Amino acid sequence: MHPVLRRFTQQFAGVVMATLVPVMLTAFVSIPLNLGGHPGEARFQASLNSPHTT
């Protein structure tokens, strides 16, 4: 591979990784926290006869 092409490929891969990693970390950490669990997991359903009356 030509040295200039190799350097371009390394820089391009670095930029792609530098942009994708923060986006993926934000999505896979903040979305489950906001939903109270991962999408697709069973959720705890509060019963209708709950003694808590707020």
Secondary structure per residue as TSV (DSSP state, phi and psi in degrees):
chain	resnum	aa	ss	phi	psi
A	1	M	-	360.0	141.6
A	2	H	-	-64.7	138.7
A	3	P	H	-58.6	-36.1
A	4	V	H	-68.1	-40.6
A	5	L	H	-66.3	-39.4
A	6	R	H	-62.3	-44.5
A	7	R	H	-64.0	-42.3
A	8	F	H	-61.4	-43.7
A	9	T	H	-62.9	-41.0
A	10	Q	H	-65.7	-42.9
A	11	Q	H	-65.6	-42.2
A	12	F	H	-62.5	-45.4
A	13	A	H	-62.7	-38.0
A	14	G	H	-64.4	-41.6
A	15	V	H	-67.3	-42.2
A	16	V	H	-62.2	-45.7
A	17	M	H	-65.8	-39.5
A	18	A	H	-65.3	-25.8
A	19	T	H	-91.4	-34.7
A	20	L	H	-77.5	-36.2
A	21	V	H	-61.5	-50.2
A	22	P	H	-62.6	-37.0
A	23	V	H	-65.0	-44.5
A	24	M	H	-66.4	-42.1
A	25	L	H	-62.8	-42.5
A	26	T	H	-63.0	-45.2
A	27	A	H	-66.2	-45.5
A	28	F	H	-81.4	-7.2
A	29	V	H	-105.4	-45.3
A	30	S	H	-77.1	-36.7
A	31	I	H	-64.1	-48.7
A	32	P	H	-63.0	-33.6
A	33	L	H	-66.1	-41.0
A	34	N	H	-70.5	-33.8
A	35	L	H	-84.4	-14.7
A	36	G	T	81.7	19.6
A	37	G	S	159.3	172.4
A	38	H	-	-75.1	146.5
A	39	P	T	-58.7	134.4
A	40	G	T	97.5	-14.1
A	41	E	S	-79.6	151.5
A	42	A	-	-69.5	138.7
A	43	R	-	-101.0	150.2
A	44	F	-	-75.2	124.3
A	45	Q	-	-100.4	121.0
A	46	A	-	-70.1	139.9
A	47	S	-	-74.1	156.9
A	48	L	T	-74.2	-18.8
A	49	N	T	-96.6	32.9
A	50	S	-	-65.7	134.0
A	51	P	S	-72.3	-12.2
A	52	H	-	-81.0	118.9
A	53	T	-	-121.1	75.5
A	54	T	-	-95.9	360.0
